[in-house]
Amino acid sequence: MKLFFLTLSFLLSINLYAAELIQAGSLNVTLAAPKKVEKVPMGSYLGTYTYPAAHRFTISAYVDGFISEIAVKPFANVKKGQKLFVIQSPKLLDLQSDYIATLIELEFHQKEIDRLKPLAEKGVVASKRYTEAKNMYDQLKASVRLKQNLLRSYGLSQAALNKVTSQHKAYPSLVINAPANATVSSIEVQVGTFIHQGATLAKLVDTTECHFEIDLPWQLAATLKQGDMLYSHNSSFSIFAMSPEIDAVSQTRSIDLHEKESCNAQGGASVNVTFYRKTEAWMVPSSALVGTENGYAVFVAAEGGFRSVPVTLLAQLEGKNFISAPLNESDRIAVSSVLALKSAAEGAEE
């Protein structure tokens, strides 16, 4: 079967490139040389600069409380770990107090089992008493771990938790720090405001990475893949992601481009950008191409007539076609009477 397809492909190639020459007859055919290019224009598209979701941060309250301090101003640049807010939380105070009480009880039972263990081994006290003390110690130890996790879930840092554990002292203040280097885009609260758990305190955005979102005709998008590079006059973009669906109304596919250079904090701005691809191609006048059943073709002058050469259309711009084709710089192609040559070729096939 494989040999059959190889043979068929070879025969088709013979028919394609070694077919009888097309006679121009009395046609006055104008010829032009294809021009080799390394950039294929894709046209201009309106797109919007956006910051990826991973570079946007919503700062929320971990626990109910009062805003006692706002340590930053709107639009300020902050560093990772920098203090943003301080919340005074009665609930956090209660949780820490309960944790400390459990911790003290754990420490008491630790001393108790240390005291009872040698006595139980010597038979001075019943082993049951030691076992009960050990079981209570294990329960308290598990409870301490649970309450530590609970305090961390309410926003208490590991350093603050270690301080509470070592000092046996509760601190009602919860400090909220910046999760990354970013810019404060908005502050949603005021000092003295009582907020509930989950309430938004501020929004931050990291402007160091920009994406550019455009919609391309689906036929053009079909020639691209993730990781391909596109270029503009002063920047370069890689295809970060492509929509899996074609918009039923506009017949376009959304493309998410990652700009290699800084976008200069243009998030939200919509601009027109002219794109091109870096690939070897031929530039010919738009009049040189003619549609065929399988795509497009050009007619290359040969001794005694013309031969039809199938081509792949890559782009069209301002009366020029950019094609992929087995051509040479010495070739001359027909740029007039092309439809007549096509009719002559169809007649020769019949």
C-alpha positions as CSV (number, residue, x, y, z in Angstrom):
1,M,0.0,0.0,0.0
2,K,2.8,2.4,0.9
3,L,4.5,1.7,-2.5
4,F,1.2,2.4,-4.2
5,F,1.0,5.9,-2.7
6,L,4.6,6.6,-3.4
7,T,4.0,5.6,-7.0
8,L,0.9,7.7,-7.2
9,S,2.6,10.7,-5.7
10,F,5.4,10.3,-8.3
11,L,3.0,10.2,-11.2
12,L,1.2,13.2,-9.9
13,S,4.5,15.1,-9.7
14,I,5.2,14.1,-13.3
15,N,1.8,15.4,-14.4
16,L,2.3,18.6,-12.5
17,Y,5.8,19.6,-13.6
18,A,6.3,17.7,-16.8
19,A,2.9,18.4,-18.4
20,E,2.7,19.6,-22.0
21,L,3.6,23.2,-22.4
22,I,0.7,25.6,-22.6
23,Q,0.7,27.5,-25.9
24,A,0.1,31.2,-25.6
25,G,-0.9,31.5,-29.3
26,S,-1.5,35.1,-30.2
27,L,-1.8,36.2,-26.6
28,N,0.3,39.2,-25.6
29,V,1.5,38.0,-22.2
30,T,3.3,40.4,-19.9
31,L,6.0,38.8,-17.8
32,A,7.5,39.7,-14.5
33,A,10.2,38.2,-12.3
34,P,9.3,36.8,-8.8
35,K,11.1,38.6,-6.0
36,K,12.5,36.6,-3.2
37,V,11.6,37.9,0.3
38,E,12.2,36.9,3.8
39,K,9.3,38.6,5.4
40,V,5.7,37.8,4.8
41,P,3.2,40.5,5.9
42,M,0.1,39.4,7.7
43,G,-1.7,42.8,7.7
44,S,-2.7,45.2,10.5
45,Y,-4.9,44.1,13.4
46,L,-6.5,45.9,16.3
47,G,-5.4,44.3,19.5
48,T,-5.4,45.0,23.2
49,Y,-2.5,44.8,25.6
50,T,-3.3,42.8,28.7
51,Y,-1.5,41.5,31.8
52,P,-1.8,37.7,32.2
53,A,-3.9,36.4,35.1
54,A,-0.8,35.1,36.9
55,H,0.5,38.7,37.1
56,R,-2.7,40.1,38.7
57,F,-3.3,39.9,42.5
58,T,-6.4,40.5,44.6
59,I,-5.5,41.2,48.2
60,S,-8.3,39.9,50.4
61,A,-8.9,39.9,54.2
62,Y,-8.1,36.5,55.8
63,V,-10.2,37.3,58.8
64,D,-12.9,39.7,60.1
65,G,-11.4,42.8,61.7
66,F,-10.7,46.6,61.5
67,I,-8.2,48.2,59.2
68,S,-5.8,49.8,61.5
69,E,-3.1,50.7,59.0
70,I,-2.7,51.2,55.2
71,A,1.0,51.1,54.5
72,V,0.9,52.0,50.8
73,K,-0.6,54.5,48.5
74,P,-2.5,53.9,45.2
75,F,-0.3,53.3,42.2
76,A,2.8,52.8,44.3
77,N,5.4,50.2,43.4
78,V,5.8,47.5,46.1
79,K,8.3,44.7,46.7
80,K,7.5,41.1,47.5
81,G,6.9,40.8,51.2
82,Q,6.4,44.6,51.8
83,K,3.7,45.5,54.3
84,L,0.4,46.6,52.8
85,F,-2.2,46.5,55.5
86,V,-2.6,45.8,59.2
87,I,-5.9,44.3,60.5
88,Q,-6.9,44.3,64.2
89,S,-9.0,41.2,64.6
90,P,-10.8,40.1,67.8
91,K,-11.4,36.7,66.1
92,L,-7.7,36.2,65.5
93,L,-7.1,37.1,69.2
94,D,-9.6,34.5,70.3
95,L,-8.1,31.9,68.0
96,Q,-4.6,32.6,69.3
97,S,-5.8,32.5,72.9
98,D,-7.4,29.1,72.4
99,Y,-4.2,27.9,70.7
100,I,-2.0,29.1,73.6
101,A,-4.3,27.3,76.1
102,T,-4.0,24.1,74.2
103,L,-0.2,24.6,74.0
104,I,0.1,25.1,77.8
105,E,-2.0,22.0,78.4
106,L,0.2,20.0,76.0
107,E,3.3,21.1,77.8
108,F,1.8,20.1,81.1
109,H,1.0,16.6,79.8
110,Q,4.5,16.4,78.3
111,K,5.9,16.8,81.8
112,E,3.3,14.4,83.2
113,I,4.2,11.5,80.9
114,D,7.9,12.2,81.5
115,R,7.2,11.8,85.2
116,L,5.0,8.8,84.9
117,K,7.0,6.8,82.4
118,P,9.8,5.6,84.8
119,L,7.4,5.1,87.6
120,A,5.2,2.9,85.4
121,E,8.2,0.9,84.3
122,K,9.2,0.3,88.0
123,G,5.6,-0.6,88.9
124,V,5.3,2.3,91.4
125,V,2.2,3.5,89.5
126,A,-0.2,1.6,87.3
127,S,0.7,1.5,83.7
128,K,-2.9,2.4,82.9
129,R,-2.3,5.8,84.3
130,Y,0.7,6.4,82.1
131,T,-1.2,5.2,79.1
132,E,-4.1,7.6,79.7
133,A,-1.7,10.5,80.1
134,K,0.1,9.4,76.9
135,N,-3.2,9.3,75.0
136,M,-4.2,12.7,76.2
137,Y,-0.8,14.1,75.2
138,D,-1.2,12.6,71.7
139,Q,-4.7,14.2,71.3
140,L,-3.4,17.6,72.4
141,K,-0.5,17.3,70.0
142,A,-2.9,16.7,67.1
143,S,-5.1,19.5,68.3
144,V,-2.1,21.9,68.4
145,R,-1.2,21.0,64.8
146,L,-4.8,21.6,63.7
147,K,-4.9,25.0,65.4
148,Q,-1.6,26.0,63.9
149,N,-3.0,25.2,60.4
150,L,-6.1,27.2,61.2
151,L,-4.1,30.2,62.3
152,R,-2.1,30.0,59.1
153,S,-5.3,29.8,57.1
154,Y,-6.3,33.1,58.7
155,G,-3.2,34.8,57.4
156,L,-0.8,34.4,60.3
157,S,2.7,34.0,59.0
158,Q,5.0,31.2,60.1
159,A,7.3,33.8,61.8
160,A,4.3,35.3,63.7
161,L,3.1,31.8,64.7
162,N,6.5,30.9,66.0
163,K,6.5,34.1,68.1
164,V,3.1,33.2,69.6
165,T,4.3,29.7,70.3
166,S,7.5,30.7,72.0
167,Q,6.1,33.7,74.0
168,H,2.7,32.2,74.8
169,K,1.3,35.7,73.9
170,A,-1.6,36.5,71.5
171,Y,-1.2,39.3,69.0
172,P,-4.5,40.6,67.5
173,S,-2.7,42.4,64.6
174,L,-2.5,40.7,61.3
175,V,0.0,42.1,58.8
176,I,-0.8,41.5,55.1
177,N,2.3,41.7,52.8
178,A,2.7,42.0,49.0
179,P,2.8,38.6,47.3
180,A,5.1,39.8,44.5
181,N,6.8,42.8,43.1
182,A,3.9,44.8,41.6
183,T,2.1,48.1,41.3
184,V,-0.9,48.9,43.4
185,S,-3.7,49.5,40.9
186,S,-6.4,50.2,43.5
187,I,-7.1,50.3,47.3
188,E,-10.7,49.4,48.2
189,V,-10.7,50.2,52.0
190,Q,-10.0,53.0,54.5
191,V,-8.4,53.1,57.9
192,G,-11.0,52.2,60.6
193,T,-13.2,50.2,58.2
194,F,-14.6,46.9,59.6
195,I,-14.2,44.3,57.0
196,H,-15.4,40.7,56.7
197,Q,-13.3,37.7,55.8
198,G,-12.8,37.5,52.0
199,A,-13.4,41.3,51.4
200,T,-11.1,42.8,48.8
201,L,-8.6,45.2,50.2
202,A,-6.5,46.1,47.2
203,K,-5.6,45.0,43.7
204,L,-2.0,44.7,42.4
205,V,-0.6,44.1,39.0
206,D,2.8,43.1,37.8
207,T,3.5,45.2,34.6
208,T,6.7,43.5,33.7
209,E,5.0,41.1,31.3
210,C,2.5,42.1,28.6
211,H,0.3,40.0,26.3
212,F,-1.3,41.3,23.2
213,E,-4.6,39.8,22.2
214,I,-5.8,39.9,18.6
215,D,-8.4,38.2,16.4
216,L,-7.2,36.6,13.1
217,P,-9.3,35.2,10.3
218,W,-9.4,31.5,11.1
219,Q,-7.8,30.5,7.8
220,L,-4.8,32.6,8.7
221,A,-4.8,31.4,12.3
222,A,-4.8,27.8,10.9
223,T,-1.3,28.4,9.5
224,L,0.1,29.3,13.0
225,K,0.9,27.3,16.1
226,Q,1.9,27.9,19.6
227,G,5.4,29.2,19.9
228,D,5.6,30.7,16.4
229,M,7.1,34.1,16.2
230,L,5.4,37.2,14.7
231,Y,7.1,40.6,14.2
232,S,6.1,44.2,14.0
233,H,8.2,47.2,13.0
234,N,9.7,47.6,16.5
235,S,8.9,44.5,18.5
236,S,8.6,40.7,18.4
237,F,5.9,38.4,19.7
238,S,5.5,34.7,20.4
239,I,2.2,32.9,20.2
240,F,1.4,32.1,23.8
241,A,-2.0,30.5,23.3
242,M,-4.8,30.2,20.7
243,S,-8.5,29.9,21.2
244,P,-9.8,26.4,20.6
245,E,-12.9,27.8,19.0
246,I,-13.7,29.9,15.9
247,D,-16.1,32.8,16.6
248,A,-19.3,31.9,14.7
249,V,-20.1,35.6,13.9
250,S,-16.7,37.1,13.0
251,Q,-15.1,33.8,11.7
252,T,-12.0,34.6,13.6
253,R,-9.8,32.9,16.2
254,S,-8.4,34.7,19.2
255,I,-4.6,34.7,19.5
256,D,-2.7,35.5,22.7
257,L,0.7,36.9,21.9
258,H,3.5,37.4,24.4
259,E,5.6,40.5,23.6
260,K,9.3,39.9,24.0
261,E,10.1,43.5,24.7
262,S,8.5,45.5,27.5
263,C,5.1,46.9,26.7
264,N,5.8,50.0,28.8
265,A,2.8,49.3,31.1
266,Q,0.2,49.7,28.3
267,G,-2.2,47.2,29.8
268,G,-5.7,47.9,28.6
269,A,-4.6,50.0,25.6
270,S,-6.0,49.0,22.2
271,V,-3.7,49.7,19.2
272,N,-3.2,48.7,15.6
273,V,-0.2,46.6,14.9
274,T,1.1,45.5,11.5
275,F,2.5,41.9,11.7
276,Y,4.8,39.9,9.5
277,R,6.4,36.5,9.6
278,K,10.0,35.7,8.9
279,T,10.0,33.0,6.3
280,E,11.3,32.6,2.8
281,A,8.7,33.3,0.1
282,W,8.2,34.9,-3.3
283,M,6.5,38.2,-3.9
284,V,4.5,38.4,-7.2
285,P,1.8,40.8,-8.6
286,S,-1.7,39.8,-7.5
287,S,-2.6,39.4,-11.2
288,A,-0.1,36.5,-11.5
289,L,-2.2,34.1,-9.4
290,V,-5.1,32.1,-10.7
291,G,-7.5,29.9,-8.8
292,T,-7.5,26.2,-9.4
293,E,-9.5,23.3,-8.0
294,N,-6.7,22.6,-5.5
295,G,-5.7,26.1,-4.7
296,Y,-3.6,28.5,-6.8
297,A,-1.1,28.4,-9.6
298,V,1.2,30.7,-11.6
299,F,2.3,30.3,-15.2
300,V,6.0,30.2,-15.7
301,A,7.5,31.0,-19.2
302,A,9.3,28.1,-20.7
303,E,10.8,27.6,-24.2
304,G,7.9,27.2,-26.5
305,G,5.1,28.2,-24.0
306,F,4.2,28.2,-20.3
307,R,4.0,25.6,-17.6
308,S,1.6,25.7,-14.7
309,V,3.2,25.7,-11.2
310,P,1.0,25.2,-8.2
311,V,1.7,27.6,-5.3
312,T,0.6,28.2,-1.7
313,L,-0.8,31.7,-1.0
314,L,0.7,33.0,2.2
315,A,-0.5,36.6,2.2
316,Q,-2.0,39.4,0.1
317,L,-1.1,43.0,0.6
318,E,-1.5,46.1,-1.6
319,G,-1.7,44.3,-4.9
320,K,1.1,41.9,-4.1
321,N,0.8,38.2,-3.3
322,F,3.3,36.4,-1.1
323,I,3.5,32.7,-2.1
324,S,5.5,29.6,-1.4
325,A,6.4,27.9,-4.7
326,P,9.2,26.0,-6.5
327,L,10.5,29.0,-8.4
328,N,13.9,30.6,-9.3
329,E,15.0,34.2,-9.5
330,S,15.6,33.6,-13.2
331,D,12.0,32.5,-13.8
332,R,9.5,34.8,-15.5
333,I,5.9,34.5,-14.8
334,A,2.8,35.7,-16.6
335,V,1.1,38.7,-15.0
336,S,-1.5,39.3,-17.8
337,S,-3.8,37.1,-19.9
338,V,-3.6,34.6,-17.0
339,L,-7.2,33.5,-17.3
340,A,-6.7,32.9,-21.0
341,L,-3.7,30.7,-20.2
342,K,-5.8,28.8,-17.6
343,S,-8.5,28.2,-20.2
344,A,-5.8,27.0,-22.7
345,A,-4.4,24.6,-20.0
346,E,-7.9,23.2,-19.3
347,G,-8.5,22.8,-23.0
348,A,-5.2,20.9,-23.4
349,E,-6.2,18.6,-20.5
350,E,-9.5,17.7,-22.2
